[in-house]
Amino acid sequence: MKQKVWDKKGNQVVKTKWKEFDEQTNYIGTGNVIANTQVSAFIRPWSQVECNNYTFPEGQLMNSDLKQFDGFRIPRNLLDVIKDKNRKDSVILYMFFTIRNKRVFPFGWVLSRRDYSTIGWQIVRFPGESYIKRCSALTEAIQYIQKDV
């Protein structure tokens, strides 16, 4: 993973071709994270039914993990992997975004294994928005969450 650099305010320094993302970012990290431009969480498999000595119906814990992404469209290619009933291990879902007028605008999604190896990713396109800037920002973010290859 790429080494993090911090500014005097304690924010992670990120340099991409997208100034808006760079200025808003305060941290990019692995696992369960809520930061200025990232939300990510471990997502348990469909078959996991036990948590804190309680038993739940199949799928309930997975759906609970996905709740923080409600209202956002997780790309179908990643959602199919997440909701695969044959998946046995937890995965990590990452959503990267910018904020404008107090609204969250996701631009990139990454799905990884517990060992931080990437399963897949997707850039969200918006009309009139620069795909190159979004690609640059997601490519940079992935360097902080993906294990060395």
GUMARLUM-251192 format. One line per 4 residues: their letters; for each residue x, y, z of C-alpha. Coordinates in Angstrom, 2 decimals. Last residue first. Layout:
a	X Y Z; ...
This chain:
vdkq	1.07 -6.60 -5.94; 1.14 -4.48 -2.82; -2.14 -4.60 -0.92; -4.91 -2.33 -2.11
iyqi	-6.37 0.40 0.08; -3.98 3.35 -0.34; -3.19 2.68 -4.04; -6.91 2.34 -4.70
aetl	-7.40 5.98 -3.73; -4.95 7.16 -6.40; -6.66 5.18 -9.16; -10.03 6.43 -7.92
ascr	-8.91 10.07 -8.07; -7.29 9.76 -11.51; -10.31 7.94 -12.92; -12.62 10.63 -11.59
kiys	-10.45 13.38 -13.09; -10.26 11.56 -16.45; -14.03 10.99 -16.50; -14.57 14.74 -16.28
egpf	-18.16 15.63 -15.49; -20.64 16.96 -18.07; -22.85 13.90 -17.83; -22.03 11.83 -14.71
rviq	-20.05 8.62 -14.85; -19.60 6.32 -11.88; -16.25 4.52 -11.87; -16.35 0.84 -10.97
wgit	-14.02 -1.51 -9.10; -13.38 -5.21 -8.76; -12.01 -7.99 -6.56; -9.05 -6.00 -5.23
sydr	-6.61 -7.58 -2.79; -6.98 -6.03 0.66; -6.44 -9.33 2.55; -10.10 -9.21 3.61
rslv	-11.07 -9.22 -0.08; -11.78 -6.06 -2.00; -14.64 -4.21 -3.66; -14.06 -0.70 -4.98
wgfp	-16.59 1.98 -5.91; -15.97 5.36 -7.51; -17.74 8.63 -8.22; -20.22 8.97 -5.38
fvrk	-21.81 12.43 -5.16; -22.79 13.28 -1.57; -24.95 16.38 -1.17; -24.20 19.32 1.17
nrit	-24.09 21.72 -1.80; -21.30 19.63 -3.29; -19.60 16.69 -1.59; -17.15 14.37 -3.29
ffmy	-17.23 10.59 -3.32; -15.42 7.30 -2.80; -17.41 4.20 -1.83; -15.49 1.17 -0.55
livs	-16.94 -2.32 0.01; -14.82 -4.78 1.99; -15.45 -8.50 1.67; -16.30 -11.13 4.28
dkrn	-15.71 -14.74 3.38; -18.01 -17.61 2.36; -19.61 -16.35 -0.86; -22.09 -18.97 -2.10
kdki	-25.11 -16.72 -1.51; -23.68 -14.18 -3.97; -24.97 -10.84 -2.63; -21.55 -9.14 -2.53
vdll	-20.42 -10.54 -5.89; -23.66 -9.45 -7.59; -23.42 -6.05 -5.87; -20.00 -5.47 -7.42
nrpi	-21.11 -6.04 -11.02; -24.41 -4.22 -10.33; -22.74 -0.98 -9.23; -23.87 0.12 -5.75
rfgd	-26.48 2.78 -6.31; -26.55 5.02 -3.28; -29.63 5.60 -1.11; -28.67 2.84 1.28
fqkl	-24.86 2.46 1.52; -24.87 2.57 5.32; -27.39 -0.27 5.28; -25.01 -2.74 3.56
dsnm	-23.68 -4.16 6.84; -27.26 -4.76 8.02; -28.01 -6.57 4.77; -25.06 -8.89 5.37
lqge	-26.18 -9.48 8.97; -29.73 -10.28 7.85; -28.73 -12.56 4.97; -29.45 -15.80 6.79
pfty	-31.70 -15.30 9.81; -29.97 -14.14 13.01; -28.32 -15.98 15.90; -27.00 -14.09 18.91
nnce	-23.71 -14.80 20.73; -22.24 -11.44 19.66; -22.96 -12.16 15.97; -24.02 -15.44 14.41
vqsw	-25.81 -15.91 11.06; -23.09 -15.76 8.43; -24.54 -17.45 5.34; -25.11 -14.28 3.34
prif	-21.45 -13.30 3.76; -20.38 -10.35 5.94; -19.70 -6.95 4.43; -16.75 -5.07 5.90
asvq	-17.31 -1.37 5.48; -16.22 1.68 3.54; -17.22 5.33 3.36; -14.79 7.72 1.74
tnai	-14.53 11.41 0.81; -14.68 13.19 4.19; -14.12 10.02 6.22; -16.12 7.04 7.53
vngt	-13.94 3.94 7.48; -14.45 0.22 8.20; -11.65 -1.57 6.37; -8.76 0.19 4.67
giyn	-7.85 3.86 4.57; -8.15 7.17 2.80; -8.16 10.27 5.01; -8.82 14.04 4.94
tqed	-10.00 14.36 1.35; -11.95 17.50 0.46; -9.07 19.38 -1.17; -7.90 16.39 -3.21
fekw	-11.41 15.55 -4.39; -12.09 19.08 -5.65; -8.60 19.33 -7.20; -9.13 16.31 -9.46
ktkv	-5.94 15.43 -11.34; -4.73 13.61 -8.26; -2.60 14.50 -5.25; -3.71 13.31 -1.83
vqng	-2.25 14.67 1.41; -3.86 13.05 4.46; -5.19 15.64 6.86; -3.55 16.33 10.21
kkdw	-3.70 20.12 9.92; 0.06 20.34 9.25; -0.26 17.99 6.26; 0.00 14.20 6.35
vkqk	1.69 11.73 3.97; 0.44 8.15 3.64; 2.66 5.39 2.24; 1.08 3.53 -0.67
m	0.00 0.00 0.00
